[in-house]
Amino acid sequence: MQPRLFLLLLLLLGSIVSIGQYSNNTDPVAIKTRMFNVALWQLQHSNGKPLNTWTNAAFYTGVFATYQSTKNIEILDSLFAMGERTKWLPGRRYDHADDYAIGQLYLDLFQIKQDDKMLQPTYDSLKKMQLTPGNEIKKHGINWWWCDALFMAPPTMAKMAKVKQDESLLILSDTLFRQAYQLLYHQDDHLFARDAVYLWSSEGEGRKESNGKRIFWSRGNGWVLAGLARYLDAMPKNYAGRQFYLNLYQSICLRIIELQQPDGLWRTSLLDPEAYLGGEASGTGFICYALAWGVNQKIIDRKTFLPMIKKAWDGLNLMVTPENKVGWVQPIGADPRKNFNSESWESFGTGAYLLAASEILKIKQIVK
């Protein structure tokens, strides 16, 4: 996927102890080594998709988090080289949230080397979305009709609003997010349906799990929770609508820990865990990241959440294979499925692991 990046990492890793020599998931040196090794494996195994597609964009958020954790200049230089290869372009669909996920990386890199060419294509595309209704509204009535969108676009728009001093983008993202919330959020369960296909009628008719309960996907809610963390991180502290997102984040956090399984992982389907053997690494990774972020930001209770975060982190590390692949990642799809195992990987699953690791490193009560 990224020849220059993984070759540079190979050189760097030549002087770093192998992951196999560490058994302590809380040792900071071991965590950083693991991050390098996991990123390296993924970079050597392309998914064949464009570098700026959402699957890779989620991975690159994790690679940038690896740079932030280690301050390794070779990683940073390689991320800039990747941006040059993509010509700093978002995806081709100007009204589709997935195609703005890569903007999170562009904006993070812009903070280091402030070159307007790094942002202008994404900014121009966002302004077009602001002014011109596209296919998503025509097909679905709203732009963000599936819950994964809440990770992909809102953080990019909040970051862009700040950099460009264009609050209209933050207001637009707020509007689109609340539309998705009104459609997909279930008030009693404090969880998001993947999309309208999974909503029930007033008579209780709709798609159900084998145990008769509603279908709430762990990765879908992981996207939302991680997206909220990144959105809140980019949102001005004095923004008028901020409290809504804090309340939503806290409500989902309290609900999600009730659904954690004894091994520390979350199953593919949150309300029917027994029907899905084995944990799911991408959902667990994003949830672990979001919970650890909340503890580090002091917006959820440390005493309540630390044991759950530690269990999730330990469980995640059991999903990393000896060759440093993050396994047990459910393939791309619109619903919970059983078609994956310890060898199943996707680049966004690796990104989720790296994001989680970056926040675990900041928790002093865990890292020793």
C-alpha positions as CSV (number, residue, x, y, z in Angstrom):
1,M,0.0,0.0,0.0
2,Q,2.7,2.5,1.1
3,P,6.1,1.3,-0.1
4,R,8.1,4.2,1.3
5,L,6.3,4.1,4.7
6,F,6.7,0.5,5.4
7,L,10.3,0.4,4.2
8,L,11.1,3.2,6.6
9,L,9.3,1.4,9.4
10,L,11.3,-1.7,8.6
11,L,14.5,0.2,9.1
12,L,13.2,1.7,12.4
13,L,12.0,-1.7,13.6
14,G,15.4,-3.2,13.1
15,S,16.4,-1.4,16.3
16,I,13.2,-2.1,18.3
17,V,12.5,-5.2,20.3
18,S,10.0,-7.6,18.7
19,I,6.4,-7.8,19.9
20,G,6.9,-11.4,20.8
21,Q,9.4,-10.4,23.6
22,Y,6.7,-8.5,25.5
23,S,3.9,-10.1,27.4
24,N,2.9,-7.0,29.3
25,N,0.1,-5.0,27.6
26,T,0.7,-2.1,29.9
27,D,4.4,-1.5,29.2
28,P,4.7,1.7,27.1
29,V,7.7,0.5,25.2
30,A,5.8,-2.7,24.3
31,I,2.7,-0.7,23.3
32,K,4.7,1.5,21.0
33,T,6.6,-1.4,19.5
34,R,3.3,-3.2,18.9
35,M,1.9,-0.1,17.2
36,F,4.8,0.0,14.8
37,N,4.6,-3.7,14.0
38,V,0.8,-3.7,13.5
39,A,1.1,-0.7,11.2
40,L,3.9,-2.2,9.3
41,W,2.0,-5.5,8.7
42,Q,-1.0,-3.5,7.3
43,L,1.2,-1.3,5.1
44,Q,2.7,-4.5,3.6
45,H,-0.8,-5.9,2.8
46,S,-2.8,-3.7,0.5
47,N,-6.5,-3.9,0.3
48,G,-6.3,-2.8,-3.4
49,K,-8.5,0.3,-2.8
50,P,-7.5,3.9,-3.4
51,L,-5.4,5.5,-0.7
52,N,-8.1,8.1,0.1
53,T,-11.0,5.7,0.4
54,W,-12.7,5.4,3.8
55,T,-11.2,2.0,4.6
56,N,-7.7,3.3,4.3
57,A,-8.6,6.7,5.8
58,A,-9.6,5.1,9.1
59,F,-6.3,3.3,9.1
60,Y,-4.3,6.5,8.5
61,T,-6.0,8.1,11.5
62,G,-4.3,5.3,13.4
63,V,-1.0,5.8,11.7
64,F,-1.1,9.5,12.5
65,A,-1.9,8.6,16.1
66,T,1.2,6.3,16.0
67,Y,3.3,9.3,14.9
68,Q,1.8,11.4,17.7
69,S,2.7,8.7,20.2
70,T,6.3,8.2,19.1
71,K,7.2,11.5,17.3
72,N,9.0,9.4,14.7
73,I,9.9,11.7,11.8
74,E,10.0,8.9,9.2
75,I,6.4,8.1,9.8
76,L,5.5,11.8,9.5
77,D,7.5,12.2,6.2
78,S,5.8,9.1,4.8
79,L,2.3,10.4,5.6
80,F,3.1,13.6,3.8
81,A,4.4,11.6,0.8
82,M,1.1,9.7,0.8
83,G,-0.8,13.0,0.7
84,E,1.3,14.1,-2.3
85,R,0.4,10.8,-4.1
86,T,-3.3,11.5,-3.6
87,K,-2.9,15.1,-4.5
88,W,-4.6,15.9,-1.3
89,L,-8.0,14.9,-2.8
90,P,-11.0,13.7,-0.9
91,G,-13.1,10.9,-2.5
92,R,-14.9,11.7,-5.7
93,R,-18.5,11.9,-4.2
94,Y,-18.9,15.4,-2.9
95,D,-22.0,14.6,-0.8
96,H,-21.0,11.2,0.6
97,A,-19.6,11.2,4.2
98,D,-17.2,8.3,3.5
99,D,-15.2,10.4,1.0
100,Y,-14.4,13.0,3.6
101,A,-12.8,10.5,6.1
102,I,-9.3,11.1,4.6
103,G,-9.7,14.8,5.4
104,Q,-9.0,14.1,9.0
105,L,-5.5,13.1,8.1
106,Y,-5.0,16.0,5.7
107,L,-6.1,18.5,8.4
108,D,-3.9,16.9,11.1
109,L,-0.9,17.1,8.7
110,F,-1.8,20.7,7.8
111,Q,-1.3,21.7,11.5
112,I,2.3,20.7,11.1
113,K,3.1,22.0,7.6
114,Q,0.6,24.7,6.8
115,D,0.3,24.5,3.0
116,D,-3.1,25.5,1.6
117,K,-2.9,22.9,-1.2
118,M,-3.3,20.2,1.5
119,L,-6.8,21.5,2.3
120,Q,-8.3,23.3,-0.7
121,P,-9.7,20.3,-2.6
122,T,-11.5,19.0,0.5
123,Y,-12.7,22.5,1.4
124,D,-14.0,23.1,-2.1
125,S,-15.8,19.8,-2.1
126,L,-17.4,20.6,1.3
127,K,-18.6,24.0,0.1
128,K,-20.2,22.3,-2.9
129,M,-22.0,19.9,-0.6
130,Q,-23.2,22.9,1.4
131,L,-24.7,24.5,-1.7
132,T,-25.7,21.7,-4.0
133,P,-28.0,18.7,-2.9
134,G,-26.6,15.5,-4.3
135,N,-27.5,11.8,-4.8
136,E,-27.6,11.0,-1.1
137,I,-30.4,13.4,-0.4
138,K,-32.2,12.3,-3.6
139,K,-32.0,8.6,-2.6
140,H,-32.4,8.8,1.2
141,G,-33.8,12.2,2.1
142,I,-30.8,13.1,4.2
143,N,-27.0,13.1,3.7
144,W,-26.0,10.9,6.6
145,W,-28.5,8.1,6.5
146,W,-26.2,5.4,7.9
147,C,-24.4,5.6,11.3
148,D,-20.9,5.0,10.1
149,A,-21.1,8.4,8.5
150,L,-20.8,10.0,11.9
151,F,-17.2,8.9,12.1
152,M,-16.3,9.8,8.5
153,A,-17.4,13.4,8.0
154,P,-18.1,15.3,11.2
155,P,-14.5,15.5,12.5
156,T,-13.3,16.6,9.1
157,M,-15.9,19.4,9.0
158,A,-15.2,20.6,12.5
159,K,-11.5,20.7,11.9
160,M,-12.0,22.5,8.6
161,A,-14.3,25.0,10.2
162,K,-11.6,25.9,12.7
163,V,-8.7,26.1,10.2
164,K,-10.7,28.1,7.6
165,Q,-12.6,30.1,10.2
166,D,-15.8,29.1,8.5
167,E,-18.3,28.3,11.2
168,S,-20.9,27.5,8.6
169,L,-19.2,24.1,8.1
170,L,-19.6,23.3,11.8
171,I,-23.2,24.4,11.7
172,L,-23.8,22.2,8.7
173,S,-22.2,19.2,10.3
174,D,-24.3,19.8,13.4
175,T,-27.4,19.9,11.3
176,L,-26.6,16.7,9.4
177,F,-25.5,14.9,12.5
178,R,-28.8,15.7,14.3
179,Q,-30.8,14.5,11.3
180,A,-29.0,11.1,11.5
181,Y,-29.6,11.1,15.2
182,Q,-33.3,11.7,14.8
183,L,-33.5,8.9,12.3
184,L,-31.3,6.2,13.8
185,Y,-30.9,6.7,17.5
186,H,-33.0,4.5,19.8
187,Q,-33.8,6.4,23.0
188,D,-34.5,3.3,25.1
189,D,-31.4,1.3,24.1
190,H,-29.1,4.3,23.7
191,L,-27.7,2.8,20.5
192,F,-27.7,3.6,16.8
193,A,-29.3,1.4,14.2
194,R,-27.0,1.0,11.2
195,D,-29.6,2.6,8.8
196,A,-33.4,2.8,8.4
197,V,-33.6,-0.8,7.3
198,Y,-33.1,-1.8,10.9
199,L,-35.8,0.5,12.4
200,W,-39.0,-1.1,13.7
201,S,-42.5,-0.1,13.1
202,S,-44.7,1.2,15.9
203,E,-46.1,-2.3,16.1
204,G,-42.7,-3.7,16.8
205,E,-42.3,-5.2,13.3
206,G,-38.8,-5.2,11.8
207,R,-35.6,-7.1,11.4
208,K,-34.6,-8.9,14.6
209,E,-31.8,-11.0,15.9
210,S,-32.3,-14.7,16.6
211,N,-33.3,-13.9,20.2
212,G,-35.9,-11.5,19.0
213,K,-34.1,-8.3,19.9
214,R,-33.2,-5.3,17.8
215,I,-30.2,-5.4,15.6
216,F,-27.4,-3.0,16.9
217,W,-24.0,-3.6,15.3
218,S,-21.0,-3.2,17.6
219,R,-18.9,-1.8,14.7
220,G,-21.6,0.6,13.7
221,N,-21.9,1.9,17.3
222,G,-18.1,1.9,17.5
223,W,-18.0,4.2,14.5
224,V,-20.4,6.5,16.2
225,L,-18.7,6.5,19.6
226,A,-15.2,7.0,18.1
227,G,-16.6,9.6,15.7
228,L,-18.1,11.5,18.7
229,A,-14.8,11.5,20.4
230,R,-13.0,12.9,17.4
231,Y,-15.9,15.4,16.7
232,L,-15.8,16.7,20.3
233,D,-12.0,16.9,20.2
234,A,-12.3,19.2,17.2
235,M,-15.3,21.2,18.3
236,P,-14.8,24.5,20.0
237,K,-15.4,24.3,23.8
238,N,-17.8,27.2,23.5
239,Y,-19.9,25.9,20.6
240,A,-23.6,26.3,21.5
241,G,-24.5,22.8,20.5
242,R,-21.6,21.0,22.3
243,Q,-23.6,19.8,25.3
244,F,-25.8,17.8,23.1
245,Y,-22.8,15.8,21.9
246,L,-21.3,15.4,25.3
247,N,-24.6,14.0,26.6
248,L,-24.9,11.7,23.7
249,Y,-21.4,10.4,24.1
250,Q,-21.8,9.8,27.8
251,S,-25.1,8.0,27.3
252,I,-23.7,5.6,24.8
253,C,-20.6,5.0,26.9
254,L,-22.7,4.0,29.9
255,R,-24.8,1.7,27.7
256,I,-21.9,0.2,25.8
257,I,-20.1,-1.0,28.9
258,E,-23.2,-3.0,29.9
259,L,-22.8,-5.0,26.7
260,Q,-19.1,-5.8,27.1
261,Q,-18.5,-9.6,27.3
262,P,-16.4,-11.3,30.1
263,D,-13.4,-11.5,27.8
264,G,-13.4,-7.7,27.4
265,L,-14.6,-7.7,23.8
266,W,-17.9,-6.7,22.2
267,R,-19.6,-9.2,19.9
268,T,-20.7,-8.4,16.3
269,S,-24.3,-7.9,17.5
270,L,-24.6,-6.0,20.7
271,L,-27.9,-7.4,21.9
272,D,-27.4,-11.0,20.7
273,P,-23.8,-11.8,21.7
274,E,-24.3,-15.5,22.1
275,A,-25.2,-15.9,18.4
276,Y,-21.8,-14.6,17.4
277,L,-18.8,-16.6,18.6
278,G,-15.6,-14.6,19.1
279,G,-15.1,-10.9,19.6
280,E,-15.1,-8.4,16.8
281,A,-11.8,-6.4,16.6
282,S,-12.9,-3.3,14.7
283,G,-16.0,-2.6,16.9
284,T,-14.0,-3.4,20.1
285,G,-11.1,-1.2,18.9
286,F,-13.2,1.9,18.2
287,I,-15.1,1.5,21.5
288,C,-11.9,1.0,23.5
289,Y,-10.4,4.1,21.8
290,A,-13.5,6.2,22.5
291,L,-13.7,5.1,26.2
292,A,-10.0,5.7,26.8
293,W,-10.3,9.1,25.2
294,G,-13.2,10.0,27.5
295,V,-11.2,9.1,30.5
296,N,-8.2,11.1,29.3
297,Q,-10.5,14.1,28.7
298,K,-12.1,13.7,32.1
299,I,-15.6,13.6,30.7
300,I,-16.5,10.0,31.8
301,D,-15.8,8.6,35.3
302,R,-12.3,7.1,35.6
303,K,-13.1,4.7,38.4
304,T,-16.2,3.3,36.5
305,F,-14.6,2.9,33.1
306,L,-10.9,2.0,33.7
307,P,-11.6,-1.7,34.4
308,M,-13.6,-2.0,31.2
309,I,-11.0,-0.2,29.2
310,K,-8.2,-2.5,30.6
311,K,-10.3,-5.6,29.8
312,A,-11.0,-4.4,26.2
313,W,-7.3,-3.6,25.7
314,D,-6.2,-7.0,26.9
315,G,-8.8,-8.6,24.7
316,L,-7.7,-6.6,21.6
317,N,-4.2,-7.8,22.0
318,L,-5.2,-11.4,21.9
319,M,-6.6,-10.7,18.4
320,V,-3.2,-9.7,17.1
321,T,-1.6,-12.7,15.4
322,P,2.1,-13.6,15.8
323,E,2.8,-11.9,12.4
324,N,1.2,-8.7,13.8
325,K,-2.1,-8.8,11.9
326,V,-5.2,-7.6,13.6
327,G,-7.6,-10.5,13.1
328,W,-11.2,-11.1,13.9
329,V,-12.3,-8.1,11.8
330,Q,-15.7,-8.5,10.3
331,P,-15.6,-7.8,6.5
332,I,-17.2,-4.7,5.0
333,G,-21.0,-4.9,5.0
334,A,-24.2,-3.4,6.1
335,D,-25.1,-5.8,8.9
336,P,-23.7,-8.1,11.5
337,R,-22.4,-11.3,10.0
338,K,-20.6,-14.5,11.0
339,N,-18.3,-14.7,8.0
340,F,-15.0,-14.0,9.7
341,N,-12.4,-15.5,12.0
342,S,-8.9,-15.0,13.5
343,E,-7.4,-14.5,10.0
344,S,-9.9,-11.9,8.8
345,W,-8.5,-8.4,8.5
346,E,-9.5,-5.0,7.1
347,S,-7.4,-1.9,7.2
348,F,-9.9,0.0,9.3
349,G,-9.7,-2.7,12.0
350,T,-5.9,-2.0,12.2
351,G,-6.7,1.7,12.4
352,A,-9.1,1.1,15.3
353,Y,-6.4,-0.9,17.1
354,L,-3.8,1.9,16.6
355,L,-6.2,4.6,17.8
356,A,-7.0,2.6,20.9
357,A,-3.3,2.1,21.6
358,S,-2.6,5.8,21.3
359,E,-5.1,6.6,24.0
360,I,-4.1,3.7,26.3
361,L,-0.6,5.1,26.4
362,K,-2.0,8.3,28.0
363,I,-3.8,6.5,30.9
364,K,-1.3,6.4,33.7
365,Q,-3.3,4.0,35.8
366,I,-3.0,1.4,33.0
367,V,0.4,2.1,31.5
368,K,3.2,1.2,33.9
